[in-house]
Amino acid sequence: MEKFTVTLNYKGTYGFVTYDEEAKAAEITIASNEAKSLVEGFLAQPLTLEVPNGEDIRTFVETTLEPLASLENFKTCMTRLWVNTMVRVEWSMPPGMAETL
């Protein structure tokens, strides 16, 4: 099974997080111990948030997700990473791209 990887940015320090769907685990690779700790803590806790649920774009329902329970949960929870940890997910930057800038 393929792993899902996204780029992380913490105060200009780039790294990435890889989600293994089969193992239901994430591996964080970033030079900042502070950022790594923040992301690990975020992924270890359930996250309660409002998600779209309905026939229109204005209907939301409060739900609690386990970030590592599924790839869908992981992706949804990662959209809230910045707000909770100040670690940014660089969705449009391929992992490893920062090393070649």
VEXVEX-973927 format. One record per atom (N, C-alpha, C): residue number from 1; residue in one letter; atom name; x, y, z. Coordinates in steps of 0.1 Angstrom, whole numbers, plus 2048, in hexadecimal, padded with zeros to 3 digits. Example, Ala and Ser with C-alpha at 12.3 -4.5 7.8 and 13.67 -1.06 7.14 Angstrom:
2
    n  res  atom    X    Y    Z
    1    A     N  884  7C7  84E
    1    A    CA  87B  7D3  84E
    1    A     C  884  7DF  84E
    2    S     N  880  7EA  847
    2    S    CA  889  7F5  847
    2    S     C  881  800  84F
//
This chain:
101
    n  res  atom    X    Y    Z
    1    M     N  808  7F4  800
    1    M    CA  800  800  800
    1    M     C  809  80C  800
    2    E     N  805  816  7F8
    2    E    CA  80D  822  7F7
    2    E     C  80B  82B  803
    3    K     N  816  832  806
    3    K    CA  816  83B  812
    3    K     C  813  849  80D
    4    F     N  80C  852  815
    4    F    CA  809  85F  812
    4    F     C  812  869  819
    5    T     N  818  872  812
    5    T    CA  822  87B  818
    5    T     C  81F  889  814
    6    V     N  820  892  81E
    6    V    CA  81E  8A1  81C
    6    V     C  82A  8A8  823
    7    T     N  82D  8B4  81D
    7    T    CA  838  8BC  822
    7    T     C  833  8C4  82E
    8    L     N  83C  8C6  838
    8    L    CA  83A  8CE  844
    8    L     C  843  8DA  843
    9    N     N  83F  8E5  849
    9    N    CA  847  8F1  84B
    9    N     C  845  8F7  858
   10    Y     N  84F  8F7  860
   10    Y    CA  84F  8FD  86D
   10    Y     C  859  908  86F
   11    K     N  855  915  86E
   11    K    CA  85D  920  86F
   11    K     C  869  91F  865
   12    G     N  866  91B  859
   12    G    CA  870  91A  84E
   12    G     C  878  90E  84E
   13    T     N  875  905  857
   13    T    CA  87C  8F7  857
   13    T     C  872  8EE  851
   14    Y     N  877  8E8  846
   14    Y    CA  86E  8DF  83E
   14    Y     C  871  8D0  842
   15    G     N  867  8C8  841
   15    G    CA  867  8BA  843
   15    G     C  85B  8B4  83C
   16    F     N  858  8A8  841
   16    F    CA  84C  8A1  83C
   16    F     C  846  897  846
   17    V     N  83A  894  843
   17    V    CA  833  889  84B
   17    V     C  82E  87F  841
   18    T     N  830  872  844
   18    T    CA  82C  867  83C
   18    T     C  822  85F  844
   19    Y     N  816  85D  83E
   19    Y    CA  80C  855  844
   19    Y     C  80C  847  83D
   20    D     N  80D  83D  846
   20    D    CA  80C  82F  841
   20    D     C  7FE  829  844
   21    E     N  7F6  828  83A
   21    E    CA  7E8  824  83C
   21    E     C  7E7  816  841
   22    E     N  7F0  80D  83D
   22    E    CA  7EF  7FF  842
   22    E     C  7F2  7FE  851
   23    A     N  7FD  806  855
   23    A    CA  801  805  863
   23    A     C  7F9  80F  86C
   24    K     N  7F2  818  865
   24    K    CA  7EB  823  86C
   24    K     C  7F4  82B  875
   25    A     N  7FF  82F  86F
   25    A    CA  80A  836  876
   25    A     C  80F  841  86E
   26    A     N  815  84B  874
   26    A    CA  81C  856  86D
   26    A     C  82A  857  871
   27    E     N  833  85A  868
   27    E    CA  841  85D  86B
   27    E     C  844  86B  867
   28    I     N  849  873  871
   28    I    CA  84C  881  86F
   28    I     C  85B  883  86D
   29    T     N  85F  889  863
   29    T    CA  86D  88C  860
   29    T     C  86E  89B  85E
   30    I     N  874  8A1  868
   30    I    CA  877  8B0  868
   30    I     C  882  8B3  872
   31    A     N  88B  8BC  86E
   31    A    CA  897  8BF  876
   31    A     C  893  8C6  883
   32    S     N  888  8CB  885
   32    S    CA  884  8D2  891
   32    S     C  87D  8C8  89B
   33    N     N  884  8C6  8A6
   33    N    CA  87E  8BD  8B0
   33    N     C  871  8C2  8B6
   34    E     N  870  8CF  8B7
   34    E    CA  864  8D6  8BB
   34    E     C  858  8D3  8B2
   35    A     N  85A  8D4  8A5
   35    A    CA  850  8D2  89B
   35    A     C  84C  8C3  89B
   36    K     N  856  8BA  89C
   36    K    CA  853  8AC  89C
   36    K     C  84A  8A8  8A8
   37    S     N  84E  8AE  8B4
   37    S    CA  846  8AB  8C0
   37    S     C  838  8B1  8BF
   38    L     N  836  8BD  8B9
   38    L    CA  829  8C3  8B7
   38    L     C  820  8BA  8AE
   39    V     N  826  8B5  8A3
   39    V    CA  81E  8AD  899
   39    V     C  81B  89F  8A0
   40    E     N  824  899  8A6
   40    E    CA  822  88D  8AD
   40    E     C  816  88E  8B7
   41    G     N  817  898  8BF
   41    G    CA  80C  89B  8C9
   41    G     C  7FF  89D  8C2
   42    F     N  7FF  8A4  8B8
   42    F    CA  7F2  8A7  8B0
   42    F     C  7EC  89A  8AB
   43    L     N  7F4  892  8A5
   43    L    CA  7EF  886  89F
   43    L     C  7EB  87B  8A9
   44    A     N  7F0  87C  8B5
   44    A    CA  7ED  872  8C0
   44    A     C  7E0  875  8C7
   45    Q     N  7DA  880  8C4
   45    Q    CA  7CD  884  8CB
   45    Q     C  7C1  884  8C2
   46    P     N  7B5  880  8C6
   46    P    CA  7A9  882  8BE
   46    P     C  7A7  891  8BB
   47    L     N  7A2  894  8B0
   47    L    CA  79F  8A2  8AC
   47    L     C  790  8A4  8A9
   48    T     N  78A  8AD  8B0
   48    T    CA  77C  8B0  8AE
   48    T     C  77B  8BC  8A5
   49    L     N  774  8BB  89A
   49    L    CA  773  8C6  891
   49    L     C  765  8C5  88A
   50    E     N  762  8D0  883
   50    E    CA  756  8D0  87B
   50    E     C  75A  8CD  86C
   51    V     N  753  8C3  866
   51    V    CA  756  8BF  859
   51    V     C  749  8C0  850
   52    P     N  74B  8C3  843
   52    P    CA  73F  8C4  83B
   52    P     C  737  8B7  83B
   53    N     N  72A  8B8  83B
   53    N    CA  722  8AC  83B
   53    N     C  714  8B0  837
   54    G     N  711  8AE  82B
   54    G    CA  703  8B2  826
   54    G     C  703  8B4  817
   55    E     N  6F8  8B9  813
   55    E    CA  6F6  8BB  805
   55    E     C  6FB  8C9  800
   56    D     N  6FF  8D1  809
   56    D    CA  704  8DE  805
   56    D     C  711  8E1  80D
   57    I     N  718  8EC  809
   57    I    CA  725  8EF  80F
   57    I     C  724  8F6  81C
   58    R     N  718  8F8  821
   58    R    CA  716  8FF  82E
   58    R     C  712  8F6  839
   59    T     N  711  8EA  837
   59    T    CA  70D  8E0  841
   59    T     C  719  8D9  847
   60    F     N  71B  8DB  854
   60    F    CA  727  8D5  85A
   60    F     C  722  8CD  866
   61    V     N  729  8C3  86A
   61    V    CA  726  8BB  876
   61    V     C  733  8BA  87E
   62    E     N  732  8BB  88B
   62    E    CA  73D  8B9  894
   62    E     C  740  8AA  895
   63    T     N  74D  8A7  893
   63    T    CA  751  899  894
   63    T     C  75F  898  89A
   64    T     N  762  88C  8A0
   64    T    CA  76F  88A  8A6
   64    T     C  776  880  89E
   65    L     N  782  883  899
   65    L    CA  78A  87A  891
   65    L     C  797  875  898
   66    E     N  79B  869  896
   66    E    CA  7A8  864  89B
   66    E     C  7B1  866  88E
   67    P     N  7BB  86F  88F
   67    P    CA  7C3  873  884
   67    P     C  7C9  867  87C
   68    L     N  7CD  85D  883
   68    L    CA  7D4  852  87D
   68    L     C  7CC  846  87A
   69    A     N  7BF  847  87C
   69    A    CA  7B6  83B  879
   69    A     C  7B4  838  86B
   70    S     N  7B5  842  862
   70    S    CA  7B4  83F  853
   70    S     C  7BB  84B  84C
   71    L     N  7BD  848  83F
   71    L    CA  7C3  853  837
   71    L     C  7BA  85F  836
   72    E     N  7AD  85D  835
   72    E    CA  7A3  868  834
   72    E     C  7A4  870  841
   73    N     N  7A4  86A  84C
   73    N    CA  7A5  871  859
   73    N     C  7B2  879  85A
   74    F     N  7BD  872  856
   74    F    CA  7CA  879  856
   74    F     C  7CA  885  84E
   75    K     N  7C5  884  841
   75    K    CA  7C5  890  839
   75    K     C  7BC  89B  83F
   76    T     N  7B0  898  844
   76    T    CA  7A7  8A2  84A
   76    T     C  7AE  8A8  856
   77    C     N  7B4  8A0  85E
   77    C    CA  7BA  8A6  86B
   77    C     C  7C6  8AF  867
   78    M     N  7CD  8AB  85D
   78    M    CA  7D9  8B3  859
   78    M     C  7D5  8C1  854
   79    T     N  7C8  8C3  850
   79    T    CA  7C4  8D0  84C
   79    T     C  7C3  8D9  858
   80    R     N  7C3  8D3  864
   80    R    CA  7C2  8DB  870
   80    R     C  7CF  8DC  878
   81    L     N  7DA  8D6  872
   81    L    CA  7E7  8D6  879
   81    L     C  7EC  8E4  87C
   82    W     N  7EC  8ED  872
   82    W    CA  7F1  8FB  874
   82    W     C  7EA  902  880
   83    V     N  7DD  901  880
   83    V    CA  7D5  908  88B
   83    V     C  7D9  903  899
   84    N     N  7DC  8F6  899
   84    N    CA  7DE  8F0  8A6
   84    N     C  7ED  8EF  8AB
   85    T     N  7F6  8F0  8A1
   85    T    CA  804  8EF  8A4
   85    T     C  80E  8F9  89F
   86    M     N  809  901  895
   86    M    CA  811  90B  88E
   86    M     C  81B  904  885
   87    V     N  819  8F7  882
   87    V    CA  821  8F0  878
   87    V     C  818  8F0  86C
   88    R     N  81D  8F5  861
   88    R    CA  815  8F6  854
   88    R     C  817  8EA  84C
   89    V     N  80C  8E5  845
   89    V    CA  80D  8DB  83B
   89    V     C  80E  8E2  82E
   90    E     N  818  8E0  826
   90    E    CA  81A  8E6  819
   90    E     C  814  8DC  80F
   91    W     N  807  8DD  80D
   91    W    CA  800  8D3  804
   91    W     C  805  8D3  7F6
   92    S     N  809  8DF  7F1
   92    S    CA  80D  8DF  7E3
   92    S     C  81C  8DD  7E1
   93    M     N  823  8DB  7EB
   93    M    CA  832  8D9  7EA
   93    M     C  835  8CA  7EB
   94    P     N  83A  8C4  7E1
   94    P    CA  83E  8B6  7E2
   94    P     C  848  8B3  7ED
   95    P     N  847  8A8  7F4
   95    P    CA  851  8A5  7FE
   95    P     C  85F  8A5  7F8
   96    G     N  869  8AB  7FF
   96    G    CA  877  8AB  7FA
   96    G     C  87A  8B7  7F1
   97    M     N  870  8BF  7ED
   97    M    CA  872  8CA  7E4
   97    M     C  87A  8D5  7EB
   98    A     N  878  8D7  7F8
   98    A    CA  87F  8E2  7FF
   98    A     C  88E  8E0  7FF
   99    E     N  893  8D3  7FE
   99    E    CA  8A1  8D1  7FE
   99    E     C  8A8  8D6  7F1
  100    T     N  8A0  8D8  7E7
  100    T    CA  8A5  8DC  7DA
  100    T     C  8A3  8EB  7D7
  101    L     N  89E  8F2  7E1
  101    L    CA  89B  901  7DF
  101    L     C  8A8  909  7E0
//
